[in-house]
Amino acid sequence: FSFALDPNARRKNATRESTTTLKAWLNEHRKNPYPTKGEKIMLAIITKMTLTQVSTWFANARRRLKKDNKVTWSPR
C-alpha cells in the first residue's frame, strides 16, 4: 500500500460502519474471538481497513472484553 509510505498520510479512525461489522463478528465468535488470517483479510476488505488495523482492533476489543469481565474464552 503506497499510502502507508506517504509521510503526509493521515491516520483514519475506524468508522461506525466498520466497527459495526467487526463487533458483529466478535459477537458471533465470543467463544474464540481470534479471526483467522483469511477472516481478517475478508473483514479488512469489507471495512476498508488494513489488515494491521483489523488485527489491532481485535486485540483492543479482546482487552476491553477482558477488562469488563465479559471474558468467555481461554486465551491462547
mmCIF file as gemmi writes it, N, C-alpha and C atoms, coordinates in Angstrom:
data_model
loop_
_atom_site.group_PDB
_atom_site.id
_atom_site.type_symbol
_atom_site.label_atom_id
_atom_site.label_alt_id
_atom_site.label_comp_id
_atom_site.label_asym_id
_atom_site.label_entity_id
_atom_site.label_seq_id
_atom_site.pdbx_PDB_ins_code
_atom_site.Cartn_x
_atom_site.Cartn_y
_atom_site.Cartn_z
_atom_site.occupancy
_atom_site.B_iso_or_equiv
_atom_site.pdbx_formal_charge
_atom_site.auth_seq_id
_atom_site.auth_asym_id
_atom_site.pdbx_PDB_model_num
ATOM 1 N N . PHE Axp A 1 ? 0.843 -1.195 0 1 0 ? 1 A 1
ATOM 2 C CA . PHE Axp A 1 ? 0 0 0 1 0 ? 1 A 1
ATOM 3 C C . PHE Axp A 1 ? 0.874 1.239 0 1 0 ? 1 A 1
ATOM 4 N N . SER Axp A 2 ? 0.783 2.013 -1.044 1 0 ? 2 A 1
ATOM 5 C CA . SER Axp A 2 ? 1.66 3.177 -1.161 1 0 ? 2 A 1
ATOM 6 C C . SER Axp A 2 ? 1.313 4.257 -0.147 1 0 ? 2 A 1
ATOM 7 N N . PHE Axp A 3 ? 0.014 4.361 0.215 1 0 ? 3 A 1
ATOM 8 C CA . PHE Axp A 3 ? -0.356 5.447 1.117 1 0 ? 3 A 1
ATOM 9 C C . PHE Axp A 3 ? 0.306 5.323 2.487 1 0 ? 3 A 1
ATOM 10 N N . ALA Axp A 4 ? 0.67 4.11 2.87 1 0 ? 4 A 1
ATOM 11 C CA . ALA Axp A 4 ? 1.314 3.913 4.167 1 0 ? 4 A 1
ATOM 12 C C . ALA Axp A 4 ? 2.694 4.57 4.194 1 0 ? 4 A 1
ATOM 13 N N . LEU Axp A 5 ? 3.292 4.743 3.016 1 0 ? 5 A 1
ATOM 14 C CA . LEU Axp A 5 ? 4.623 5.32 2.953 1 0 ? 5 A 1
ATOM 15 C C . LEU Axp A 5 ? 4.59 6.845 2.818 1 0 ? 5 A 1
ATOM 16 N N . ASP Axp A 6 ? 3.42 7.398 2.579 1 0 ? 6 A 1
ATOM 17 C CA . ASP Axp A 6 ? 3.285 8.843 2.425 1 0 ? 6 A 1
ATOM 18 C C . ASP Axp A 6 ? 3.423 9.52 3.787 1 0 ? 6 A 1
ATOM 19 N N . PRO Axp A 7 ? 4.453 10.355 3.976 1 0 ? 7 A 1
ATOM 20 C CA . PRO Axp A 7 ? 4.65 10.997 5.292 1 0 ? 7 A 1
ATOM 21 C C . PRO Axp A 7 ? 3.496 11.933 5.656 1 0 ? 7 A 1
ATOM 22 N N . ASN Axp A 8 ? 2.728 12.365 4.654 1 0 ? 8 A 1
ATOM 23 C CA . ASN Axp A 8 ? 1.608 13.264 4.914 1 0 ? 8 A 1
ATOM 24 C C . ASN Axp A 8 ? 0.292 12.512 5.099 1 0 ? 8 A 1
ATOM 25 N N . ALA Axp A 9 ? 0.358 11.188 5.03 1 0 ? 9 A 1
ATOM 26 C CA . ALA Axp A 9 ? -0.866 10.394 5.147 1 0 ? 9 A 1
ATOM 27 C C . ALA Axp A 9 ? -1.464 10.564 6.54 1 0 ? 9 A 1
ATOM 28 N N . ARG Axp A 10 ? -2.761 10.771 6.572 1 0 ? 10 A 1
ATOM 29 C CA . ARG Axp A 10 ? -3.441 10.934 7.855 1 0 ? 10 A 1
ATOM 30 C C . ARG Axp A 10 ? -3.942 9.583 8.333 1 0 ? 10 A 1
ATOM 31 N N . ARG Axp A 11 ? -3.814 9.346 9.621 1 0 ? 11 A 1
ATOM 32 C CA . ARG Axp A 11 ? -4.323 8.12 10.198 1 0 ? 11 A 1
ATOM 33 C C . ARG Axp A 11 ? -5.84 8.273 10.335 1 0 ? 11 A 1
ATOM 34 N N . LYS Axp A 12 ? -6.581 7.332 9.762 1 0 ? 12 A 1
ATOM 35 C CA . LYS Axp A 12 ? -8.034 7.417 9.824 1 0 ? 12 A 1
ATOM 36 C C . LYS Axp A 12 ? -8.566 6.522 10.926 1 0 ? 12 A 1
ATOM 37 N N . ASN Axp A 13 ? -9.461 7.049 11.728 1 0 ? 13 A 1
ATOM 38 C CA . ASN Axp A 13 ? -10.101 6.224 12.743 1 0 ? 13 A 1
ATOM 39 C C . ASN Axp A 13 ? -11.147 5.348 12.074 1 0 ? 13 A 1
ATOM 40 N N . ALA Axp A 14 ? -11.413 4.22 12.7 1 0 ? 14 A 1
ATOM 41 C CA . ALA Axp A 14 ? -12.421 3.312 12.174 1 0 ? 14 A 1
ATOM 42 C C . ALA Axp A 14 ? -13.773 4.017 12.163 1 0 ? 14 A 1
ATOM 43 N N . THR Axp A 15 ? -14.538 3.79 11.118 1 0 ? 15 A 1
ATOM 44 C CA . THR Axp A 15 ? -15.866 4.392 11.04 1 0 ? 15 A 1
ATOM 45 C C . THR Axp A 15 ? -16.871 3.553 11.828 1 0 ? 15 A 1
ATOM 46 N N . ARG Axp A 16 ? -18.017 4.124 12.074 1 0 ? 16 A 1
ATOM 47 C CA . ARG Axp A 16 ? -19.053 3.387 12.785 1 0 ? 16 A 1
ATOM 48 C C . ARG Axp A 16 ? -19.461 2.147 11.997 1 0 ? 16 A 1
ATOM 49 N N . GLU Axp A 17 ? -19.526 2.262 10.662 1 0 ? 17 A 1
ATOM 50 C CA . GLU Axp A 17 ? -19.906 1.106 9.842 1 0 ? 17 A 1
ATOM 51 C C . GLU Axp A 17 ? -18.882 -0.025 9.977 1 0 ? 17 A 1
ATOM 52 N N . SER Axp A 18 ? -17.601 0.337 9.957 1 0 ? 18 A 1
ATOM 53 C CA . SER Axp A 18 ? -16.587 -0.713 10.032 1 0 ? 18 A 1
ATOM 54 C C . SER Axp A 18 ? -16.574 -1.378 11.403 1 0 ? 18 A 1
ATOM 55 N N . THR Axp A 19 ? -16.729 -0.589 12.47 1 0 ? 19 A 1
ATOM 56 C CA . THR Axp A 19 ? -16.713 -1.211 13.794 1 0 ? 19 A 1
ATOM 57 C C . THR Axp A 19 ? -17.971 -2.059 14.003 1 0 ? 19 A 1
ATOM 58 N N . THR Axp A 20 ? -19.089 -1.677 13.375 1 0 ? 20 A 1
ATOM 59 C CA . THR Axp A 20 ? -20.303 -2.496 13.478 1 0 ? 20 A 1
ATOM 60 C C . THR Axp A 20 ? -20.048 -3.884 12.899 1 0 ? 20 A 1
ATOM 61 N N . THR Axp A 21 ? -19.378 -3.934 11.749 1 0 ? 21 A 1
ATOM 62 C CA . THR Axp A 21 ? -19.034 -5.214 11.12 1 0 ? 21 A 1
ATOM 63 C C . THR Axp A 21 ? -18.132 -6.041 12.039 1 0 ? 21 A 1
ATOM 64 N N . LEU Axp A 22 ? -17.111 -5.386 12.603 1 0 ? 22 A 1
ATOM 65 C CA . LEU Axp A 22 ? -16.164 -6.1 13.466 1 0 ? 22 A 1
ATOM 66 C C . LEU Axp A 22 ? -16.844 -6.576 14.752 1 0 ? 22 A 1
ATOM 67 N N . LYS Axp A 23 ? -17.702 -5.722 15.328 1 0 ? 23 A 1
ATOM 68 C CA . LYS Axp A 23 ? -18.415 -6.109 16.551 1 0 ? 23 A 1
ATOM 69 C C . LYS Axp A 23 ? -19.346 -7.284 16.293 1 0 ? 23 A 1
ATOM 70 N N . ALA Axp A 24 ? -19.977 -7.287 15.119 1 0 ? 24 A 1
ATOM 71 C CA . ALA Axp A 24 ? -20.871 -8.39 14.757 1 0 ? 24 A 1
ATOM 72 C C . ALA Axp A 24 ? -20.082 -9.697 14.704 1 0 ? 24 A 1
ATOM 73 N N . TRP Axp A 25 ? -18.9 -9.658 14.078 1 0 ? 25 A 1
ATOM 74 C CA . TRP Axp A 25 ? -18.063 -10.863 14.002 1 0 ? 25 A 1
ATOM 75 C C . TRP Axp A 25 ? -17.679 -11.312 15.412 1 0 ? 25 A 1
ATOM 76 N N . LEU Axp A 26 ? -17.284 -10.339 16.221 1 0 ? 26 A 1
ATOM 77 C CA . LEU Axp A 26 ? -16.854 -10.637 17.587 1 0 ? 26 A 1
ATOM 78 C C . LEU Axp A 26 ? -17.98 -11.294 18.385 1 0 ? 26 A 1
ATOM 79 N N . ASN Axp A 27 ? -19.193 -10.763 18.252 1 0 ? 27 A 1
ATOM 80 C CA . ASN Axp A 27 ? -20.332 -11.33 18.977 1 0 ? 27 A 1
ATOM 81 C C . ASN Axp A 27 ? -20.643 -12.758 18.549 1 0 ? 27 A 1
ATOM 82 N N . GLU Axp A 28 ? -20.452 -13.041 17.26 1 0 ? 28 A 1
ATOM 83 C CA . GLU Axp A 28 ? -20.723 -14.387 16.763 1 0 ? 28 A 1
ATOM 84 C C . GLU Axp A 28 ? -19.622 -15.373 17.145 1 0 ? 28 A 1
ATOM 85 N N . HIS Axp A 29 ? -18.471 -14.869 17.552 1 0 ? 29 A 1
ATOM 86 C CA . HIS Axp A 29 ? -17.329 -15.736 17.86 1 0 ? 29 A 1
ATOM 87 C C . HIS Axp A 29 ? -16.809 -15.492 19.275 1 0 ? 29 A 1
ATOM 88 N N . ARG Axp A 30 ? -17.732 -15.231 20.202 1 0 ? 30 A 1
ATOM 89 C CA . ARG Axp A 30 ? -17.309 -14.908 21.573 1 0 ? 30 A 1
ATOM 90 C C . ARG Axp A 30 ? -16.515 -16.023 22.237 1 0 ? 30 A 1
ATOM 91 N N . LYS Axp A 31 ? -16.792 -17.266 21.832 1 0 ? 31 A 1
ATOM 92 C CA . LYS Axp A 31 ? -16.075 -18.395 22.444 1 0 ? 31 A 1
ATOM 93 C C . LYS Axp A 31 ? -14.613 -18.434 22.009 1 0 ? 31 A 1
ATOM 94 N N . ASN Axp A 32 ? -14.346 -17.903 20.829 1 0 ? 32 A 1
ATOM 95 C CA . ASN Axp A 32 ? -12.969 -17.879 20.318 1 0 ? 32 A 1
ATOM 96 C C . ASN Axp A 32 ? -12.793 -16.652 19.43 1 0 ? 32 A 1
ATOM 97 N N . PRO Axp A 33 ? -12.558 -15.486 20.056 1 0 ? 33 A 1
ATOM 98 C CA . PRO Axp A 33 ? -12.52 -14.226 19.294 1 0 ? 33 A 1
ATOM 99 C C . PRO Axp A 33 ? -11.193 -13.971 18.589 1 0 ? 33 A 1
ATOM 100 N N . TYR Axp A 34 ? -10.705 -15.008 17.904 1 0 ? 34 A 1
ATOM 101 C CA . TYR Axp A 34 ? -9.44 -14.889 17.173 1 0 ? 34 A 1
ATOM 102 C C . TYR Axp A 34 ? -9.692 -15.204 15.706 1 0 ? 34 A 1
ATOM 103 N N . PRO Axp A 35 ? -9.95 -14.178 14.883 1 0 ? 35 A 1
ATOM 104 C CA . PRO Axp A 35 ? -10.177 -14.447 13.455 1 0 ? 35 A 1
ATOM 105 C C . PRO Axp A 35 ? -8.928 -15.018 12.794 1 0 ? 35 A 1
ATOM 106 N N . THR Axp A 36 ? -9.133 -15.922 11.847 1 0 ? 36 A 1
ATOM 107 C CA . THR Axp A 36 ? -8.008 -16.457 11.077 1 0 ? 36 A 1
ATOM 108 C C . THR Axp A 36 ? -7.503 -15.355 10.145 1 0 ? 36 A 1
ATOM 109 N N . LYS Axp A 37 ? -6.354 -15.602 9.533 1 0 ? 37 A 1
ATOM 110 C CA . LYS Axp A 37 ? -5.819 -14.616 8.592 1 0 ? 37 A 1
ATOM 111 C C . LYS Axp A 37 ? -6.828 -14.368 7.469 1 0 ? 37 A 1
ATOM 112 N N . GLY Axp A 38 ? -7.443 -15.436 6.98 1 0 ? 38 A 1
ATOM 113 C CA . GLY Axp A 38 ? -8.436 -15.302 5.918 1 0 ? 38 A 1
ATOM 114 C C . GLY Axp A 38 ? -9.624 -14.458 6.358 1 0 ? 38 A 1
ATOM 115 N N . GLU Axp A 39 ? -10.085 -14.691 7.578 1 0 ? 39 A 1
ATOM 116 C CA . GLU Axp A 39 ? -11.207 -13.903 8.105 1 0 ? 39 A 1
ATOM 117 C C . GLU Axp A 39 ? -10.804 -12.439 8.272 1 0 ? 39 A 1
ATOM 118 N N . LYS Axp A 40 ? -9.577 -12.211 8.733 1 0 ? 40 A 1
ATOM 119 C CA . LYS Axp A 40 ? -9.109 -10.828 8.886 1 0 ? 40 A 1
ATOM 120 C C . LYS Axp A 40 ? -9.041 -10.12 7.529 1 0 ? 40 A 1
ATOM 121 N N . ILE Axp A 41 ? -8.562 -10.834 6.513 1 0 ? 41 A 1
ATOM 122 C CA . ILE Axp A 41 ? -8.483 -10.248 5.171 1 0 ? 41 A 1
ATOM 123 C C . ILE Axp A 41 ? -9.881 -9.901 4.674 1 0 ? 41 A 1
ATOM 124 N N . MET Axp A 42 ? -10.82 -10.825 4.867 1 0 ? 42 A 1
ATOM 125 C CA . MET Axp A 42 ? -12.199 -10.591 4.464 1 0 ? 42 A 1
ATOM 126 C C . MET Axp A 42 ? -12.77 -9.377 5.208 1 0 ? 42 A 1
ATOM 127 N N . LEU Axp A 43 ? -12.554 -9.319 6.516 1 0 ? 43 A 1
ATOM 128 C CA . LEU Axp A 43 ? -13.058 -8.198 7.318 1 0 ? 43 A 1
ATOM 129 C C . LEU Axp A 43 ? -12.384 -6.888 6.899 1 0 ? 43 A 1
ATOM 130 N N . ALA Axp A 44 ? -11.097 -6.946 6.57 1 0 ? 44 A 1
ATOM 131 C CA . ALA Axp A 44 ? -10.383 -5.739 6.134 1 0 ? 44 A 1
ATOM 132 C C . ALA Axp A 44 ? -10.989 -5.195 4.841 1 0 ? 44 A 1
ATOM 133 N N . ILE Axp A 45 ? -11.306 -6.104 3.922 1 0 ? 45 A 1
ATOM 134 C CA . ILE Axp A 45 ? -11.906 -5.684 2.648 1 0 ? 45 A 1
ATOM 135 C C . ILE Axp A 45 ? -13.287 -5.066 2.898 1 0 ? 45 A 1
ATOM 136 N N . ILE Axp A 46 ? -14.105 -5.745 3.702 1 0 ? 46 A 1
ATOM 137 C CA . ILE Axp A 46 ? -15.46 -5.254 3.984 1 0 ? 46 A 1
ATOM 138 C C . ILE Axp A 46 ? -15.412 -3.883 4.66 1 0 ? 46 A 1
ATOM 139 N N . THR Axp A 47 ? -14.5 -3.724 5.613 1 0 ? 47 A 1
ATOM 140 C CA . THR Axp A 47 ? -14.463 -2.488 6.409 1 0 ? 47 A 1
ATOM 141 C C . THR Axp A 47 ? -13.568 -1.412 5.79 1 0 ? 47 A 1
ATOM 142 N N . LYS Axp A 48 ? -12.889 -1.732 4.674 1 0 ? 48 A 1
ATOM 143 C CA . LYS Axp A 48 ? -11.94 -0.811 4.042 1 0 ? 48 A 1
ATOM 144 C C . LYS Axp A 48 ? -10.828 -0.386 5.007 1 0 ? 48 A 1
ATOM 145 N N . MET Axp A 49 ? -10.452 -1.313 5.877 1 0 ? 49 A 1
ATOM 146 C CA . MET Axp A 49 ? -9.348 -1.073 6.805 1 0 ? 49 A 1
ATOM 147 C C . MET Axp A 49 ? -8.17 -1.93 6.344 1 0 ? 49 A 1
ATOM 148 N N . THR Axp A 50 ? -6.984 -1.659 6.89 1 0 ? 50 A 1
ATOM 149 C CA . THR Axp A 50 ? -5.834 -2.503 6.564 1 0 ? 50 A 1
ATOM 150 C C . THR Axp A 50 ? -5.872 -3.731 7.473 1 0 ? 50 A 1
ATOM 151 N N . LEU Axp A 51 ? -5.119 -4.748 7.087 1 0 ? 51 A 1
ATOM 152 C CA . LEU Axp A 51 ? -5.027 -5.971 7.892 1 0 ? 51 A 1
ATOM 153 C C . LEU Axp A 51 ? -4.505 -5.638 9.294 1 0 ? 51 A 1
ATOM 154 N N . THR Axp A 52 ? -3.526 -4.733 9.35 1 0 ? 52 A 1
ATOM 155 C CA . THR Axp A 52 ? -2.969 -4.312 10.638 1 0 ? 52 A 1
ATOM 156 C C . THR Axp A 52 ? -4.042 -3.66 11.504 1 0 ? 52 A 1
ATOM 157 N N . GLN Axp A 53 ? -4.858 -2.788 10.904 1 0 ? 53 A 1
ATOM 158 C CA . GLN Axp A 53 ? -5.91 -2.11 11.663 1 0 ? 53 A 1
ATOM 159 C C . GLN Axp A 53 ? -6.92 -3.102 12.224 1 0 ? 53 A 1
ATOM 160 N N . VAL Axp A 54 ? -7.284 -4.099 11.395 1 0 ? 54 A 1
ATOM 161 C CA . VAL Axp A 54 ? -8.242 -5.112 11.838 1 0 ? 54 A 1
ATOM 162 C C . VAL Axp A 54 ? -7.644 -5.915 13.001 1 0 ? 54 A 1
ATOM 163 N N . SER Axp A 55 ? -6.392 -6.333 12.848 1 0 ? 55 A 1
ATOM 164 C CA . SER Axp A 55 ? -5.724 -7.103 13.903 1 0 ? 55 A 1
ATOM 165 C C . SER Axp A 55 ? -5.652 -6.311 15.204 1 0 ? 55 A 1
ATOM 166 N N . THR Axp A 56 ? -5.294 -5.043 15.084 1 0 ? 56 A 1
ATOM 167 C CA . THR Axp A 56 ? -5.204 -4.174 16.262 1 0 ? 56 A 1
ATOM 168 C C . THR Axp A 56 ? -6.567 -3.99 16.906 1 0 ? 56 A 1
ATOM 169 N N . TRP Axp A 57 ? -7.595 -3.819 16.067 1 0 ? 57 A 1
ATOM 170 C CA . TRP Axp A 57 ? -8.951 -3.635 16.599 1 0 ? 57 A 1
ATOM 171 C C . TRP Axp A 57 ? -9.357 -4.848 17.435 1 0 ? 57 A 1
ATOM 172 N N . PHE Axp A 58 ? -9.075 -6.053 16.922 1 0 ? 58 A 1
ATOM 173 C CA . PHE Axp A 58 ? -9.439 -7.266 17.655 1 0 ? 58 A 1
ATOM 174 C C . PHE Axp A 58 ? -8.645 -7.396 18.949 1 0 ? 58 A 1
ATOM 175 N N . ALA Axp A 59 ? -7.359 -7.06 18.911 1 0 ? 59 A 1
ATOM 176 C CA . ALA Axp A 59 ? -6.548 -7.121 20.133 1 0 ? 59 A 1
ATOM 177 C C . ALA Axp A 59 ? -7.134 -6.182 21.189 1 0 ? 59 A 1
ATOM 178 N N . ASN Axp A 60 ? -7.483 -4.96 20.77 1 0 ? 60 A 1
ATOM 179 C CA . ASN Axp A 60 ? -8.067 -3.989 21.699 1 0 ? 60 A 1
ATOM 180 C C . ASN Axp A 60 ? -9.437 -4.441 22.182 1 0 ? 60 A 1
ATOM 181 N N . ALA Axp A 61 ? -10.235 -5.005 21.273 1 0 ? 61 A 1
ATOM 182 C CA . ALA Axp A 61 ? -11.577 -5.462 21.636 1 0 ? 61 A 1
ATOM 183 C C . ALA Axp A 61 ? -11.503 -6.583 22.677 1 0 ? 61 A 1
ATOM 184 N N . ARG Axp A 62 ? -10.56 -7.517 22.481 1 0 ? 62 A 1
ATOM 185 C CA . ARG Axp A 62 ? -10.409 -8.606 23.46 1 0 ? 62 A 1
ATOM 186 C C . ARG Axp A 62 ? -9.975 -8.052 24.804 1 0 ? 62 A 1
ATOM 187 N N . ARG Axp A 63 ? -9.088 -7.04 24.772 1 0 ? 63 A 1
ATOM 188 C CA . ARG Axp A 63 ? -8.647 -6.429 26.023 1 0 ? 63 A 1
ATOM 189 C C . ARG Axp A 63 ? -9.81 -5.734 26.716 1 0 ? 63 A 1
ATOM 190 N N . ARG Axp A 64 ? -10.638 -5.046 25.932 1 0 ? 64 A 1
ATOM 191 C CA . ARG Axp A 64 ? -11.816 -4.385 26.516 1 0 ? 64 A 1
ATOM 192 C C . ARG Axp A 64 ? -12.762 -5.407 27.132 1 0 ? 64 A 1
ATOM 193 N N . LEU Axp A 65 ? -13.013 -6.513 26.432 1 0 ? 65 A 1
ATOM 194 C CA . LEU Axp A 65 ? -13.905 -7.553 26.953 1 0 ? 65 A 1
ATOM 195 C C . LEU Axp A 65 ? -13.359 -8.105 28.272 1 0 ? 65 A 1
ATOM 196 N N . LYS Axp A 66 ? -12.052 -8.331 28.292 1 0 ? 66 A 1
ATOM 197 C CA . LYS Axp A 66 ? -11.408 -8.883 29.481 1 0 ? 66 A 1
ATOM 198 C C . LYS Axp A 66 ? -11.539 -7.906 30.646 1 0 ? 66 A 1
ATOM 199 N N . LYS Axp A 67 ? -11.308 -6.629 30.35 1 0 ? 67 A 1
ATOM 200 C CA . LYS Axp A 67 ? -11.364 -5.588 31.379 1 0 ? 67 A 1
ATOM 201 C C . LYS Axp A 67 ? -12.778 -5.486 31.962 1 0 ? 67 A 1
ATOM 202 N N . ASP Axp A 68 ? -13.772 -5.631 31.086 1 0 ? 68 A 1
ATOM 203 C CA . ASP Axp A 68 ? -15.169 -5.561 31.541 1 0 ? 68 A 1
ATOM 204 C C . ASP Axp A 68 ? -15.637 -6.886 32.129 1 0 ? 68 A 1
ATOM 205 N N . ASN Axp A 69 ? -14.706 -7.847 32.249 1 0 ? 69 A 1
ATOM 206 C CA . ASN Axp A 69 ? -15.032 -9.164 32.796 1 0 ? 69 A 1
ATOM 207 C C . ASN Axp A 69 ? -16.119 -9.89 32.02 1 0 ? 69 A 1
ATOM 208 N N . LYS Axp A 70 ? -16.187 -9.62 30.72 1 0 ? 70 A 1
ATOM 209 C CA . LYS Axp A 70 ? -17.143 -10.331 29.88 1 0 ? 70 A 1
ATOM 210 C C . LYS Axp A 70 ? -16.413 -11.461 29.164 1 0 ? 70 A 1
ATOM 211 N N . VAL Axp A 71 ? -15.352 -11.917 29.77 1 0 ? 71 A 1
ATOM 212 C CA . VAL Axp A 71 ? -14.478 -12.876 29.106 1 0 ? 71 A 1
ATOM 213 C C . VAL Axp A 71 ? -15.106 -14.268 29.115 1 0 ? 71 A 1
ATOM 214 N N . THR Axp A 72 ? -15.175 -14.896 27.928 1 0 ? 72 A 1
ATOM 215 C CA . THR Axp A 72 ? -15.793 -16.229 27.834 1 0 ? 72 A 1
ATOM 216 C C . THR Axp A 72 ? -14.859 -17.227 27.178 1 0 ? 72 A 1
ATOM 217 N N . TRP Axp A 73 ? -13.639 -16.783 26.842 1 0 ? 73 A 1
ATOM 218 C CA . TRP Axp A 73 ? -12.719 -17.698 26.167 1 0 ? 73 A 1
ATOM 219 C C . TRP Axp A 73 ? -11.475 -17.87 26.99 1 0 ? 73 A 1
ATOM 220 N N . SER Axp A 74 ? -10.746 -18.959 26.692 1 0 ? 74 A 1
ATOM 221 C CA . SER Axp A 74 ? -9.46 -19.141 27.356 1 0 ? 74 A 1
ATOM 222 C C . SER Axp A 74 ? -8.391 -18.635 26.401 1 0 ? 74 A 1
ATOM 223 N N . PRO Axp A 75 ? -7.615 -17.647 26.825 1 0 ? 75 A 1
ATOM 224 C CA . PRO Axp A 75 ? -6.588 -17.067 25.935 1 0 ? 75 A 1
ATOM 225 C C . PRO Axp A 75 ? -5.652 -18.13 25.403 1 0 ? 75 A 1
ATOM 226 N N . ARG Axp A 76 ? -5.218 -17.951 24.16 1 0 ? 76 A 1
ATOM 227 C CA . ARG Axp A 76 ? -4.3 -18.911 23.539 1 0 ? 76 A 1
ATOM 228 C C . ARG Axp A 76 ? -2.912 -18.783 24.133 1 0 ? 76 A 1
